[in-house]
Amino acid sequence: MLLVATAGTAQGNAVQFDIRAGSLDGALRAYAKITGRQILYRAETVRALRFSGLNARLTADVALEHILAGSGLLIDHPSANVVVVREGIAKSPTASSGEPTIPIAEIVVTGTNIRGGVPTGPVRTLDRRDLERSGLGTVGELIAAQTANFGGTGNPVASLTGADQSTLNYSLAPAANLRGLGSDATLTLFDGRRVAGSGGRGDFVDLSSIPSLAIDRVEILTDGASAIYGSDAVAGVVNLVLRHRLNGVEFTSRGSVGTRGEPATFLGGAAGGKTWNGGSVLLAYEYEHRDRLSSADRAYTATGDLRPFGGSDRRRYYTSPGTILSLDRATSSYVAAYAIPELAGGRQPTAGDIQPGGNLGNLNAGADLSPKIERHAVYARVEQDLTGNFKIFADNRYAHRTFDYGSPASFTIFQVGTANPNFLRVAGMTSSVIAYDFINDFGPADVRGNVSALSATGGFEWRIGPAWTVDGYGSYARERSGDVSSNQLNSTSLNEALGNTADNVATSYSAASDGYFTPYGSGASNSQAVLNFIGAGYAIATRRSSVTDSLVRAQGPLLRLAGGNVRVAVGASFRHESFERAGESFYSGVLPVATIVTPGTRDIKAVFAELQVPIVGRENAAAGLRSLDLSLAARHEDYSDFGRTTNPKIGFAYRPANGITLRGSWGTSFRAPALSEVNDPRRVVATALTNSVRASVPTLFITGGNPDVGPERARTWSGGLVIEPDQIPGLRWEANLFSTKFRDRIAQPALEDLTRALTNPDLASYVTIVNPRINAADLATVTALLTSPGASAGTTPATSFGAIVDGRFVNTASLNVSGLDWDLRLTRPVGADQVSASISATWLFEYRRRLTPLAASVDRLDTVGNPANLRLRALATWSHRALSATLIGNYVDGYKDDVSVPNRHIDPFATIDATIALAAEKGLFAKLRPSLSVTNILDADPPFVNRTSGFGFDATNASPFGRTVALAIRYVM
């Protein structure tokens, strides 16, 4: 048995492998020198085998698969830094020399269409060992922890707490959001292919829809790439590269619990596969259960009163019992006038008990911060080499996820008068306008939903001669999601129960026999018959998205230059996309109202080409010029709905000396409008917004699609330096400057800053101030909106509205983001042990947004709900034989709360995680891989933020989850 070990580089990132053709033994020794891994194999196993060479930038795992491809040898990983190479299936056919030769099984790395090509943009690779060392449970959580990712979208906690300004992650899916440009501007691929979109617009990818055991690695390209992939690749690309081969069986089990109310989780999975000469089959399954986290479990979200934390009282006058209001005619807004008391023993108050003032209530009572989740995911793949040069494959994926969470209870403003026998005449009034929260009557709203996703792909790879390859695939992917929000108010029923309208014979309710609703008590003051009648409101929503995709691509050497072969890739693709929403609501009326269904479809035809030109290579290298590669790419797409777009990209990679690489790229990217942004019907809803004198103004809000929107466009550039000095084996330092100028962004400016819609001057063109009480034209406008299809205005009288806000989609905004990514890694042997350390950072220089063309450009960096200027993630791992320990530090820099008056500083957020793992080579635990991890060891709370919602933290930059302990076991057969 030979053991080869030297110092080398960390295994998580891609590194340059330059290994000449020769014996397989020599290739493995060179591999060990580059990676620092211990390589164990028998000399006789590899003695007769040859290797044809490798010159590519790959991760350690992918490079080893490349080196051993076709040899029939198998790989075992008894520990993180030890690899055992052993005999497996029969050897491949021999070459003309009579010796078995391993063909170069070049792969396509994210960021290029050329096999074995080197992308000129920065690519970060995360493998399965990165997930195990992180102490996290899913690949989605690992991606979210990367410094280049921002939690403003694709974050279930941000969705439930209102921090997600898009507000459309209805299925609560985890998704990538590079640079804070949005999950819809980050293209997520499964094995280089598109899948059906998720969310309310079907414009991002659910990372939970694939088993973790099915993922070989994740490649993250943080650079614009529409010239390679087309739409959505503005911030970059996240490619989940799936496992294609497995010879054996693996089982995983992971359970976690928190030390102070964190939701318990369980993850279990299995994968099995079989390889044979020229083919393989693989099947993987995963199950996940995750409990909910209630807002009541955290002091800073439990009451809405943030004064104990140095903030403001965010409670409002919607209460149970209610608050009697009066109209401030100067501001057209309601103010608290009288407080209805809650008396001991449930006694009903009299008019004499009601005193001037007002009640304050927590509108978030009963709401959850994270949902309860049940998830199943399955992946299967089969492949077969038919002739030695022609391979076919097929893979299928299916996932089903359910979720359940509590949402704030219904609250509204209504009028009650003398027709209601429970009416209390206060200060001589013949009617009262009351603000009321139904939390004590029928509790918080209950939202239950489900998501099912599937895909099926068939493809081929045809090697034409020694160098050219033609490959292609056809795929179909579909996602269906839906949710039911129940336990909500029906405003028509409430008016009938208040006596404001006569008994409706079309309903089973009768005020004479069932009683009238009284707003003067709390919960038990009303009969169950009344509560069942007014609390029968609900909404049902369903969404269906699909994508049918086909591609054919050819690539190979075009001609020979002094620096090497000029390689080209050309291809064409066709894609059909569809998105449809449907449902019904029962918030008013005596019958449910069906949602206006507007299905959208489109076809996309594309042609693309890419050229990699080695100006200087191994044969013509000189001092100060070891290599110089140029990359040229372009993609032309024709959309059936909005037209054509062409996007180029140019890049270079320059090595002045061994261990030093300079690279750069420039290109254009775009994001096509989501089908719902074009086709959504108009909706009108009633809300209440704060005006400049901090009064609450009843407001009509209009939202919907716009058939005139066009694509969003961006110009991106990046420049990087990589240093891997031979003098310090195992050291790698990388820095990348980047800039994205994103224009014509499709936005709903008023919705994105809805709480300040009446006070932000940038939104003035979307706001109309009305006074329907005295202006007939305003009354006609308000009435027309209230009676239009899709309107849901509650019980607020038409004459009470003071503003109309238009929140429909328009091409209006721009966003400029620039910064620096920085990554330092070192792996060194220390005696018989191995120590590795890394620190990654993303430092943003600007996050400058313009809401409308006439608005000022404002740098939103370091403000609430936007990226912080600095994110760090540091990792240190020590390995001693079968035992390894990892310590991780996470840091988000402090920033400014620019919403509170006066503005205030938000503290940095720092957490520490640790994992201990055992990977024994023999003995009792030879096939077991147990690990114990603790995330947020110090049980740090998120820094306090004085949010107007009453949730005292910013879910985009911090987490409410405290110390969590997880035990994981992996069993390999």
N, C-alpha and C positions, 0 to 999 in steps of 0.2 A: 504494500500500500504506500503510495507516494503522498506526501503532504507538502503543498506549496503555499507559503504565506509570506506576504510582505506588507509594508504600510501602503495604504491606498486612499481612495476617496470615499466619501459617504455614498450610500447606496440609493438614497431617495431621488437624487437629481440625475439628469442625463449628463454624461461626460463624453469626451471624445475618445473613441477607440480607433487606433491606427495599428492594426496587426497584419503583418505581411502573410502571404500564402506560404504554406509549409506544413509541417507535421501538426497534428492535433495536440500532441504533447506540448509543443512549443507555443501553440495558441493559448492553451490553458495556463501555462506559466506566465505569458504576457498578460492574460486576463487577471491573474492573481496579483501581479505587480500594479496594475492600474486600479483595481478595486480594493485591495487590502484584505480580500477574503481568503480564508483557508480552503484550498481545493484538495479534496481527497479522492484518489482514484487508483486503480491497479494499472501498473505499467503495461501489462499484456492487453488490457482492455482497449487502449488507444494506440498501441504501437504501430499498427498497420494503417491507421486512418490518416487521411490528409485533410487539410483545410485550405479553402480557396481565397481567404483574405477578408478583412473587414476594415472599412474606413467610413465610420458614421458616428453620429452623436446619439447615444442611447443610454438608457438606464442599465444598471448592472444586470438585472434579471433578463431584460430583453436581449442584451448583448450575449449572455450565456446561451439563451435559446437559439440565437443566431449562429453561434459557434458550433453548437451541437446539432443543429437542424439536419434531419435526414440520417443521422448516425445510428439511430436506434438506441442511443444511450438515454438514461433517465436521470433526473435530478432529485435529490433529497435535501431538505434544509433542516438538519437537526438543531441548529441554532441560527441566530440572526446573521452571524458572520462566518458560518461554516457551510460548505457545499460539498455534498457527496455525489460523485458521478459514477453511475453503475450501469451494468448491462441491462438491456430491456428487450425491445422487439428486434426482429432480424435487421441486419444491416441493409443499407440501400444498395442498388446495383452498382457494380464497379465501373470505373472509368476505363478508358482505353489502355492505361498503363497497367491495368490489372489490380490496382489498389483502390479500395473503396474511397471515393471522394465525396466530401460533404458539400452540397451545393450552397451557394449564397442565398439564404432565405431572407432577402431584403424586405424590410417592412416600411410602411408609410407612417412617418411621424407627423403628429398634428402640426399644421402650418405649411405643409407642402403636399402636392399630389405625386411627387416623384419618389419612388421607392429607394430608400437609402439616402434620400436627399437631406440636406441640412437646412432647417428653417432659419431665416435671418432674423426672426423675432424671438423674444425670450419664451422658452417653454419650461415649465416646472412639472416634474413627474412625481406622483405619489403612488407608492405601491401598497400591497396589502400589509406589509410589515409596518409601514407608516401608520396605518390604521390601528394595528395592534399596539404599537408603542404609544399612541396618542391617548389611550384610555377611553376613547370615544366609541360609540356603538355602531354608527353608520357612516357610510361614505359622505352623505350629505352633511353630517356634522363636521367631518374632517375638512371638507371644502369650505364650510362656513368659518372655520378657524384660521384659514389662510389670511395673511395680511392684505392681500390684494382684493379680498372679498368684503363687501359692505352689507350689513344686515338690514338695510332699509326696505328691501323687498325680498320675497321668497323666504320669509321668516314668520312662522305661525304666531309667535308671541307678538311681533310687531303688528301683525294683522289684527289680533284680538284686542290690543291696547290702543289701536288707532295711530300707531307710529308709522305704519306703512301708508304713505300718502297716496299710493295708487288705489288702495281700498278694494282691489279686485282679486285677491287671493282667497276666493270663496272656498276652495277645497283645502286650504291650509297646507299647501304643498311646500316642502323645502326646495329652494332653487338657488342657483348661483347668481351673483350680482357683482361682476367685476368692476372695479373703479367707481362704484356707485352710479353707473350710467343706467342701471335698471336691469332686471332679469330679462326683459324683452329685448335688450341690446347686448345680451350675452348669449351666444349660440351654444347650446348644449347638444352634444351628439352621443349616440350609443354606437360604438364601433365605427365612427366616422359617418354615421347615417342619422338623418333627422327622424324624430318621432313626433307623435301628435302632441299639440300644445295643451297646457293646463291653465287653470284659472278662469276668471270671468270673461277674458277676451281670448283665451286659447293661445297666448303669446309667450309662454315660457314652459320649461320642461320640469316635471316632477322628478326629483332625484331619488325618491323612495320607491320608484316603480321597477327596481331591479334588485335581485338578491346581492348582498355584499360578497358572497362566495362566488358569484358569477363574474366579478370584476377583477381583472388582472392588474390594472393600473389606471390612474387618472392623469391625463396630460392637460395642463392648463397653459394655453397660449394667451399672454396678456398683450395683445397687439391686434389692431384691426386686420380682418382677414376676409373681407367680402370678395376680393379678387380670387380667392381659393374656394370659398364656401357659399357666397351669395349673401342673402339677407340675414340680418340680425348679428352678424359677426363684427360689431362695432367696438365694443370693449374688449372682445377677445373670444376665445373658444374654450369650452370645457368638454373634453372628449373622454368618455368612459370606455376604455378599451377592455373588451370582455375576454374571458378565458375561452380558448378554443380547444384545449386538450387537457385531459386529466386522466391519469392511469391509477385508479384506486378510489378510495372513499374518504371523505372528510366530514366531520360533524363539529358544529360549534354551538355553544350555549353561553349566554351572558345574562346575568341578572344584576340589577342595581337598585339601591335604596338611598334615600336622603336622610340626613341627620335631623332635619327640622321641617318635615312636610313636603320635601321634594317628591315628585311623582315616581312611584316604583315602575321599573321597566323590565321587560324580558325580551331577549332576542334568541331565537333558535334557528339553526339552519343545517342543511346537509347538501353535499355535492358528491356525485359519483360519476366516474367516467371510465372509458376503456379505449385504449389506442391499439391499433394494429398496423400492419405494413401498408402505409398509404392512406389510412383513415382513422377516424376517432368519433366518439360520441360522448356527450357530456350533458348532465342534468343537475340543476341546482334549485334549491327551495329555501325560503326564509319566512319566518313568522315573527311578528313584533307585536307586543302589547305595551302600551304606555298609559299610565294614569294621568288624570287632569291635575292642574295646579290652579287653585281658586285664588281670586284676588283677596279673599278673607285670610289667606295663609301668610300674607306679607303686610306688615304694619304700614308700609308706605303706599299700599294700594287698597287698604281695607275700608277706609271711612270716607275718603274724599276731602277730609280736613287735613291739609298738609302743614298746618302751623306748628305742630310738634317737631317738624324737621327743618324749621326755619322758612317755610313757604307760606302759601296763602290758603285760605279756606275756599276750596273749590266746590263746595256743596251749593245747591241751587234751591229755588223755592218750590220745586216739584216734590211733594211729600205725601205721606199718608199718616194721619189725616192731612188734608190739603191746606193750601194757603189762599186766602181771598185776595184778589188782585184789584188794582185800579189802573186806569189807563192814563198815562202821562201824555197829554195831548201835545205838549211841546216836542216830545221825542217820538211820538207814535209807538210807545213801548209800554208794556205792563210792568208795574212795580208792586212789591208786596205791600198790602194794606192791613190785613188782619191775620193772625195766627189761629188756626183751629187746634185746640189742645187735645192731647191724648190723655184721657182721664183714667184714674185708677179703677180697676175692676171692669174695664170695658164700658163704663157708663157713657151714654151719649151726651154730648155737651148741649147746653141751651145757649140762646143768644147772649145771655149774660156772661157765659164762660169765655166768649170769644173776645180777645183783646187786640188792640192795635199792635202791629208788628208783623212778623212773618216766621214761618218755619224754614228750616234748611234740611235737605236730604241728600243722600249719596246716590247718584244716578247709576253707579256701577255696582250696587249691591247685588250679590248673586252671580256676578260675571266671573268667568274663568280667564286666567292668563295664558294657559296652554290647554289644548284639548285632550280628551281621552281618545286613544287611537288603537285600532286593531288592523294589522296588515298581513297579507299573504302575497308572496311574489315567487314566480317560477320562471326559470330560463332553461332552454334546451338547445343544443347545437349538434349537428352531425356534419361531417365532411368526408370526402373520399377523393383520392387521386385516381383518375380513371386510366390515364395512359403514361404517367410519369411527367407529362407536360400540361395536363388539363385536369384541374381540380374543380369540384363542385361543392357547395355547402348550402346548408339551410339552418336558420335559427328561428326560434319562437320565444316570445316573452309574454307573460300575463301577470297582472298584479291587481289585487283588490284591497282597498283600504276603506275603513269606516272611521268616522270621527263624530264626537259628541261634545258639546260645550254649552255652558250657560252664558247668556247674553243679557244686557241690561233689560229690566222690565219696561213695559209700556208706560209712557208718561205723556200727559197732554194738558191742554187748557180747555175747559168747557164752561158752559153757562148753565146755571140751575135757577129756577124761578118758582113762583107760587103754584104752578101746576104739580110740583112735587110735594107731597105732604110732609116730607122730611126737611123741607126748606126752612132755614133759619133767617129771619129778617134781622140783618145786622145794620145798625145806624140808619134804619128806615128804608133801606134799599129793597126794591121789589124783585130784584134778581141779583145774583152774584156770579162773577167770573172767578173760577177756581183753578189753580195749578195743582195737579194731582199725579202721584206716582203709584202705580198699581202693584208694587212689590209685595205689600201685605195682603193683597186680595187674591192674586193668582200667581205670584212669584215671578222669578226671572223668565225670560224667553228661553225656550229649549231648542237648540239647533242640532239636528242630526243629519249627517250626510254620508255619502259614499262615493268612491272613485274606482273605476275599473279601467285598466289600460292593457292593450294587447298590441303585438306587432308580429309580423311574419315576413321573413326575408329569404330569398333564394338567390344565389349568385354563382359566379364562376371565376376562375383565374386560368388564363391560357398563356403558357410560355412559348413564344415563337422564336425558335433559335436560341442562341446562348444568352441574349441580352434583352430582347423585347418582351414585354408582357402586355396582354390585353385582359382587363378584368371588368366586371359589371355586376349589377344586381338589380333586382326589383323588390320593392318592399311595400307593405301596407301597414299603417299604424293607426290606431283609433283610441281615443279616450272618451269615456262617458262619466260625467259627474252630476251629482244632484244633492240638494239639501232641502230639508223641511224645517221651517222656523215656526214653532207653535207656541201656545200659551200666550197669545197676544190679543190686544184690544181690537174690537170691531167698533168703529166710531158710530156707525148707524145704529147698532144695537145699544150703545151707550146713550145716545140721544133719546131712544125710545124708553130706556130704563130710567132716565132722568125725568121723563115727562115732557121733554121738549117737543116730541112728536107723538102723535096718537099711536095707540096699539096697532101693530100691523098684523092682520089676520093671517098673513103668509108665514108667520113665525109661530113657534110653539109657546113663546113667552107671552105672558099677560101680566101687566103691572098690577091689575086688580087682585089677582090670585097669588102671583109670585112676589109681589112687593116692588117698591121703587128702589133705585140705587141711592144710597146716602153717602155723600163725600165727607161727612163730619165724623166718621168713626175710623177704625183701622182694622182691616181684615175681617174679623168676625162680625162686624156691624151689618154685613149684607148676607142674605141667604145664599146657599149654594146654587139655587136655581138662577138667581141674578148673576152670580159670578160666572156660571157656565155659559150664560147667554152672552154677556159682554166680553168674556175672555175666550171666545171661540175663534178669534182671528188667527190667521196663519198665512204663510207664503210657501209655495213650492217652486223650486227652480231646478231646471235640468239643462245640462250643457253637453254638446257632443262636438268633438273636433276629430278630423281625420286628415291624413296625408298619405298619398300614393306617390311613390318616388321610384324613378328608374334612372340608371346611369351606366354609361359605357365609357371606358377610359383606356387609352394606350400610352405606354411610356417606355422609353429606352434611349440608347445613345443616338445622337443625330450625326455628329461628326467628331473627329479627333483633333484637338489642339495640343499645343506643347504642354499645357497644364493638365491635360486629361480629356476625358470624353465630355462633350456638350450633351447634356441630357434634356429630354423634352417630355412633357406630358400634355396630351390633348384629349378632350372628351366633350360629351354632350349629355344633358340630362333633361328629363321632363318630370314635372311635379304637379299634382292636383291637390288643392287644399280645400277643406270645407269646415265651416263652423256654424253651429246653430244653437240658439237658446230658446227655451220654452218654459212654461210653468203657469201658475195661477196664484192669485192672492185673494184674501178674504178679510181685508182691513176695513172695508166699508160695504154697504149694501146688504141685501138679503141672500144673494147668491155669489159664489166666487167669480172673480173676473179673470179670464184667461190672459196671459201675457201675449203681447203682440209678437208673433214669431216672424223673424226676418232672417231666413237662412242666407248664408253667403258662401259662394264658391269662386275659385279662380284657377287658372292654369298658368304655369310658369315654364317657359322653354329657355334653356341656357346652353351656351357653348363656352368653353374655357381652354386656356393654354398656359403652360408654365415652362420656363426655360432656365436651366442652371448652367452657368458658363464658368468653367475653371480657368481663369486667366493665368494663374500660377499654381502649379501643383508639385508633386514629388519630383517629377522629371526636370523641371526648370526652376526649382527653388534657388534662392540666393540669400546672402546675408541680409537680414532685415526684411525679407519677403519670403516667408516659408510657404504661404498659400494666399490666394485671393480668389474668391468665388463671387460671381454676380448672379442675382436671381431676378427674373422678370416674369410677371404673371398678370393675367387679365381675365375677366369674366363678363360676359354680356348676357343679360337676362331680359326676357320679354314677358311682362305681366298682362294678363287679359283684362285686368280692371283699370290700372292706372298708367300703363305704358312701359317704356324701356329704360334700362339703366346699364351703364358700363363702368366697371371699377378696375383700375390698374393698381399694381403694387410693384415697387422695385426695392431691392435690398442688396447688401453686400456682407461678406464675412472675410476679414483680413487677419492673417496670422503673421506678425512681424518676426516672431521667434517662437520656439517650442514653449507651450504653456501660456501663451498670450494670444487672445483673440479679441479683435474689435469688430463690431457688427452694427448695422443700421438698416432702417427700412422707412419707406414712405408710401402711403397709399390712400385710397378713398374707400369708404364703406357706406353702407346704407341699411336702413331698416324699413321694410315694406309696412304700410299701415295694416294693422290687424283687421281681419274681416269684420269684426264687430265695431271697430272704429269707423268703418264706412257704412255699415248697414243697420246699426242699432236704432230702434224706434225712439221717439222722443218720450220722455217721462217728466212728470211734474210732481214734486213732493213738497210738503210744508216742513219748515224747520224754524229755528229761532237763532238769530245771530246778534252779536254785540256790536253796537255802533260806537262812534267816537266819544260819546259821553258815558260809555260802559253800560248802556241800557240794552235790554233784550228786545229785539225787533222781530216780530213774526215775518217770515220771509218765504217766498216761493222760489224753489230751486229747480232749474230746467237742466236736464241732461239728455244725452243721446248721441247718435252717430252723425257723420257728415260725409256725403258722397263725394265732396270736392277735396278731401284731404289727399295729399300726395306723400311720397316717401320722405323719411328723415335722411339727412345726408351728413357725412362726417369726413374730415381729413385727419389722418393719424400719422405720426412719425415716432420712431423710437431709436435710441442709440445705446449700445451696451459695450461693456468691457468685462472680459473673463480672464482671470489669472489663475493658472494651475502650475506653480513653479516646480520644476524637477528637483530643485534643491530642498524643497519641503514636501516630501511625499504625503499625500492625503489632504493637502490644503487646496481649497477652491474658493475664490472670491469673485463675486459677480455683482455688477452695478448696471442698472438700466434706466436711462432717462426716457420719459414718454410724454406725449401730448396728444390730446383728442379735442378737436373743435367740432362740436355736434350742433348742427343748425336745422331749421325747419322741423323742430321736434313737435310731434303730435302731442298735444297736451290739453288738459282741461284746467286752465289757470285758476279759475275760481274754485274748483273742487280741491286743487292741491293746497290752497291756502284758505279753505272755507271759513275757518273760525275768524279770519281777519278780512273777509271779503268786503265788509262794509267800511273798513278803516284803511285798507291798503290802497294808496292812490294808483298803483300799477294795475289794479283790477277795475278801475273806474269805467272802462269801456264795456265791461261785462255786467255792470250793476245799474239798475233803474230804480230810482227812489219814487215811490207812489204814495198817494194819500186817498184811497178809495172812499174814505168817510165823507170827504167834501168835494172830490173831483170825480165827475161822472165818467170821464174818459178812462181814468185809472180804474174805476170800479168795473167798467166793461172789459178792460184788459185782464184784470184779475179773475173775473167771472169766466171769461173765455178759457183761461188756463186751467181753472179749477174743473171745468166741465169737459176738457179735451180728453181724448183717449189716452190711457196710461196715467191719468192724474190720481194722486192719492194725497189729499190735503188734510185729512183728519177732521177735527171738529172746530177748528179755528174759523170764526166768521170771516166772510170775504172782506168786510169793511175794516178788519183788524190788521191786514197786511200792510207793511211799510216799505217793502223792497222786493225786487225780482232779480235773481242772480242767474245768469246764463252760463252753464258749465259744460256745454257741448264741446266735442273734439274739434280742434283747429291746428293747422301748421303755424305755430306762433313762437315757440320758445327756442332758446339756444343754451348750450352748456359747454363750457370749456374746462377741461380737467388736465392738469399736468402734474408731474411729480417724479419721484425716484424710487425704484425698487432696489433693495440692497440685500445680498445674501452671502454669508460667510460660513464655510463648513470645514471641519478638520476631523480626520479620523487617524488615530495613531495606536500602535501597539504599545502597551506598557507592561513589560515582562510577558507573562503568559496571558495577560488580559488585553482587552480592546476598549479604547475610549473614543467616543466621537462626540462632537459638539457642533452646534450650528446656531446662528442667529439670523432671522429674516426680518426685514423692515420695509414698510411702505410709507414714504414721506410725501404727502401731497403739498404742492406749491399753491394750487388754486382749485376752486370748485365754483366757478363763476357762472351764474345763471341769469338769463334775461327772460322774464316771464312772457313779455309781449314785445313786438318790435319797437314800440314807443317807450317802453319802460327802461329804466336805468339798469345797467349790468351790475349785479351785486354778487360779491364773493360770499357764498354761503358756507364755505369751509369753516369748520370749528363752531357750528351752531347746532341747535337742537334739531334732531331728525335728519342731519346731514353728516357726511364723513368727518371724523377727526383728522387732524393733519398728520398724526403719527400713530402707526400700529406696529407693535413688535411681537415676535414669537421666538423664544429661545428654547433650545433643546439640548440636553446632555444625556448620553447613554454610556453606561459602563457594563461590559460583558466579562464574566469570568466563567469559562467553561460553559455549562448549561444554564447558568443564571445570568440574567440581565436586569438592570434597573435604569429607568428613564425618569428624568425630571424636566418638566416643561413650565416655562413662564410665559404668560400672555399679558400684554399691556396695551391699553388704549389711552392716548394722551387726553388731558383735560381740555375743555372747550367752553364756549360761552352760551348761557341761556339768554337769548335775545328776545324771548317772548315775554318774560316777566318784566314788570316795571317796579323798580329799576332792574336793569340787566344784572346778572349774577354769574359767578364762575362755577363751572361744574368740575368736580374733582376727577383725576385720572381713575381708570378702572384696571386693577391688576389682580390676576389670579395665578395660582400655582397648582399644577397637576403632577401626579407621579404614578408610575406603573412598575411593578415587579413581575417578571415573567421567568418561567422555567421551561427549558427545551432540552431534556435529557436525551443522550444518544443511546443509553441502554438502561436496564433495570426496570423498576416498577412504572416509571413515568416515561418509558421509551416512546410510547405512541401518544402520550398526553402532552398538551401544551397549556398548562394552567397559567393564569395571570391575575393579579390583583391590582386594581387601579383606584385612585382617589382623585376626583376632579374638584377644583376649588377647595384645596386642602384647608385654607384659612377661613373658609365659610364667609367670604367677603360679600357684602351686599352691594348692589349696583350704586353708583354715586347718585345722590338725590338730585332730581330735576323737578322744578316747580311747574309741572305741566297743567294746562287748563282742564284737561280731562279728569284730573284727580288721581291719575296713576303717577306716582312720584318717581319715575325712572324713565330713561330713554332706551327702549328696546332695540333701537337701531345700532347702538354702540355698547350695550351692556346686557347682562342676563339676570333674571330673577332667581335662577337656580343656585342654591347654596351647595354645601359640601355633599358630594355624592360618592358612594362606595360601590364599586362594581367588581364582580368575580366572573371571569370568563374562562372557559375550558374549550380547547380545540383538540379533537381526537383524529388522528391520521392513520389510515390503514393502507 
